[in-house]
Amino acid sequence: MKLFKYLFFAILLLIVIFSTSLLAQDSTSITNPQKLYLNDGTVLSGTIVSRDSLSVQIQLKDGKLIKVNRASIKRSELAADGFRKMPVNQNLKIDIRDGSSVIGKIILVTDSTLVFKTLSGIDMTVPILAVANYKVLDGEVVGDVYYRKDPNQSRLFVAPTAQPIGNGKFYFSDYMVFFPSFAVGLGDVISFGAGSTLFPGVQYQFYYLNLKITFINSTFSENNLCFAAGGMYGNITASNNSGGGGLIYGLATYSRSVFGFTFGIFNPVSANSSGNAVLLFGGDVRLSNSVKIISENYLSTSDNTGIYSLGVRFFGENLSADFGLFTTASLLSGEGFPFIPWVGFAYNF
């Protein structure tokens, strides 16, 4: 158990270090297909995989990696090949070199220009040389309004939804300052997470492991319906503790661009017995492109006692921050402040 404790904390530390290194990278790094024109007349076509203040590393079409000194680069431009490979009806955000941005879909690509239809239906012809960067958008367009995807739609405040994290995506999160965790998605089906308390001066810490499998992820029109099942195990890091416990659960999530609803059944399981099931009723309503209201509520099937919450999530392309208030019927009927505050954030990679 002691070996596992050290190994677990080492994994968390590596996640933090890796996250920091990614944040320290040049925020303007472009990974779209480009052409580099060198001072000696050489033209390199490929994908920029990394860059720093002194050099640029480009992966050519044949897979070969070449490191080029910035001083030897005469100019660079995006390649038309990257735009030609865009799926039909794919929403893109294009950043123009004059500082403006536009969201829409590509209609036609030539060697030097793009014909672009904006969300409002305006056709624009943009020289490829004028495009500073472009990004594939995974949000939704309703009418002529683009709704950014919540990067943490795979969870409410604490509980998971049935939606997957996403293939190859992962996030580092921290709840109430002393509870860091991370989660990673595999194949748009499997979501794995782990976390641990880090209370200063406390000898034993609590840790958990979570595995969720989204076995149905169906999209029809503007609606999405997901079903998932999973299990969670938790314990403390004491070397003489061989017990611990967990729960198994089933989830269903129905969502549209502006709201979502999740229903879940959680059944506690320990080494010696199983407990009574707990029902989850949760959901969210989007107020704007970066703000949504979240509610996460639990009801015990044994005595009808419950935990209720309401709060808000602020989110951008990668970062989200939650603030909520939790309460129970006894707290509401008692004296004093009846709510327990909840604060958390997550950075998505």
N, C-alpha and C positions, 0 to 999 in steps of 0.2 A: 504493500500500500504506500509506503514511503517513496519507493521508486516511482510509482505512478504519479504521486503528488508532484515530484520534481519534474517529471516528464510533461505533465499537464501544464504547469506554470511555464516551462520552457517553450511549449507550443504557443501559449498566449504571448510570451515575450517576442517570439519570432514574428507573429502576426503584427504586433505593434511596430516593430522595426521595419517590416516590409511595407506597412501602411505609410510610415513616415517617409521612407525612401520614395514612394510613389508621389506623395504630396510635394516632395522637394524637387521633382522633375519639372522641366520647363512646361508651364501650363499651356503654352502655345504649340506644343509638339503636335505635328501633323502626321497621322498614320495612313492618310489616303494616298493612292498612287500618285507619284510625282515624277518629274523630269528634272535632273540636275545638269546644268550647263557649266562645265569646268573651263578654267582659263586656257587650258591647252587645246580646247575644241572638242573634248570628249563629252558625250551626252549619256548620262546614266538614267535608265527608266526602271522604276521599281517602287517599293514602299519604304517610307522612313520608319525605322523601328526604334530609334533612340537618337537623342541629340543632347549636346551640352554646349558650353560656351566656346569650345575649341574645335569640335568635330561633329559630324553627322554620320550615322550608320544607316545605309540603305540596303535593302534586300532586293536583288534583281529578280526578274521574272523566272530565271532558272533556279532560284533558291539561294544563290551565292550571296554572302554578306560582304559588303565593302565599307570600310571606314574612310571618310573623306574629310580632310581638313577644311574648315570653314573658309580660310583664306584663299583656297584654290577654287571656290565656287563663284562663278561669275553671276549666275542668277538661277532661280528655280521656278517651276510652275507646276500646277496640277496637270495630270495627264487625262486626256479625254477617255481613255480606256476605263478609268474608274467609274465615270458617269454612265458609260454604255452598259456596265454590268449591273446597274441598279435595277431591282425588280420593278415590274410594271406597277404603277400606282403607289410607289414608295414615297412617303413623306420625308422631305429633306429640309434641313436648315442650312442655307448658304450664307456665308459671311463674305461681304464685299470688302475690297481693300480700302474703300473710303470710310469704313467703320460701320456701315449699315448692314442689316441682316434681313433675309426674307425666307419665309416658309412656304413650301408648296411642292409641286411635282414636276419632274423633267418630262417634257414632251418630245424633244428632239435634241440629238447631240451631233455636232460636226467636229472636225479637228480643231476648230478655234472658238466655237460658240456653243452656248446652251440656250434652248428655248424652254422657258420655265413658266409654269402656270401657278400663280399665287393662290392663297386660300380664298381670296375675294374674286377669283376668276380672271385676273388680268394676266395676259401673256407678255412675258418679258424676254428679250434677247440679251444675254449676258456674255461678254467675252470671257473665255476661260482664264485668260491672263489677269482678269479683274477679280477672280475668285480667290480669296485668301484661304478659305477652308470650307469644308462642308461636313455635315454630320447626319447620319441616318437617325430618324426619330422613331421611337417605339410607342409614342403616345397615341391619342385618338383625335380625330377631327370630327366635330359635330357642327354641321352647317359650315360656317366660315370661321369657326373658333377652334384653335388647337389646344388640347388639354394635355399638359405634361404628365407622363406616367409617374405615379408615386414610386420611388425607388425601393420603398419598403412595404409594398402591398402584400407581401408574404406574411405579414404579422399585423396585429392590432397594437395595443400598448405592450402586452406581455404574451398573450396567446397567439399561436400561429393561425393563419387563415389556410384554406385549402389550396391557395395559389402557390406555385413553386417560386423559388428565388430566381431561377433562370440559369441556363446552361453556362458554366464557366464564371458566373458572377459570385461575388462574396462581399460581405460587409462586416465591419468592425463596429460594435456598439458598446455603449456604457450606460447603465441604469443607476440612478441615484448615487453617482460618483464612484461607489465602491463595488460595483458589479459589472465588470467588463465581460464581453462575450464576442463570439464571431460565428458566422454561418456561411456556408458555401452551397452552391447549387450545381448539380450534375445532371446533364441531359434533359433539362426542363421537367424532370420527374422526381429526382431525389434531392432533398434538402437536409443538410447535416449542420448541427449547431452545437456549441459547447461554451460554457462560461463558468466563472468562479467568483466568489466574493474575495475582496482584498482589503479586509478591515485591518487597519494598523494596530499592532500590538496584540492581535488575537492569534492564539497558537493554531487552532484548527479552523479551516475555511470550508465553506460549502461549495460543491461543484455539481454540474449537471451535464448530461449528454442528451441530445435530442436527434431523432431520425424521423423524417416525414417523407412519405411517398405519395405523390400526386398521380393517381392512376387514371383519372379522367380530367381532361382539360379541353373543354369544347367551347368554341366561339361560333356564335350565330348572330348575324346582323350586328348590332351594337351590344350584344349581350355575351357574357362569359359565365360558364358554369363549370366549377371544379369540385372534384371529390378527392379526399386524401385520407390516409390513415398513418398512424405513427406511434412512437413510444418515446418516453423520456425516463431517464434514470438519474437519481440524485443521491449524494452521500456527503459525508464530511471526510476530511483528509487525515483523520486519526489513524495511526499505524495499526492499532489493535481493533479497528472497526471493520468487520466483514459483512455488515448488514446493508443498510441503505434501502431505498425503495424507489418506486416510480409509478408510472401510469401509462395506459394505452388509450388511444383516442381515435375518433373518427370525425371528419370535418366535411362540411359542404359550404361552398361560397358562391353566391350569385352576385355579379357585378355588372355595372354599366359605366359609362364615362364619368358620371357625376355622383354615383353612389354605389355602395356595396353592402351585402348582408352575409354574415357568417353564423352558421349553427354548428355546434360541436357537442360531442359526448365524451367525457373524460372519466375513465374508471381507474381509481388508485389501486396499485398492486404493491404489496410488500413481500418479504421473504416468507411470511407465515400465513398471510391472509389477504383478501382483497376487500376494498372499502366500497362505499356506496357511490354510485355514479354522480357526476356533477355536469350540469348542462351549461353550455356557453351560448349566449345570445350577444352578438356584436355586429357592429356596422360602422360605416363612415359616409359622410355627405360632403362633397367638395363645395367649398365656398368660392374659390378662385383657382387660378392656375398653379398656386403654390400653397394653398391653405385648405385643410379639411377638418371637419369635426369628427371625432372618434368616440364611440361608446363600447365598452367591454363589460359584460355582466355575467355573473355566475349564479346558478341556482342549484342547491343541494336537493337530490331526490329523496333523501331520508327525512329531513325536517323542514324543508321549504325555506331554509335560511339562504340569504343571498349576499353577494358583493356586487356593488354597482359603481359605474364610473362614467365620467364624461370629460372630454378634453379636446385639445386641438393639436394638429400636426402641421408644422411648417416644413416645406420641402422644396429642394431645387433639383438639379440634374443628378447630383450625387449625395448631397447632405440632407438629412432630415432631423428635426428636433421635435420632441413630444412634451406636452405639459398636460397633466390630467389630475382629476380629483377622484379618489376612491372613497366609498362609504358603505355602511351597512345599516340595517333597520335600527339596530341598537344604538349606533352612533347618532343617527338622526333623532332618536327619541331622548337621548341623554343630554347632559349639559356640556357646555364648551363647544369648541369648533368641531363640527361633525365630519370633517373631511380629512383624508390622508393624501398629501400631495405626491405626485409622481412626475419625475423628470427623467428624460432619456434622450440620447442622440445616437445617430448611426451615420457612418460614412461608407458609401458603396463604391466598389471597384469594378 
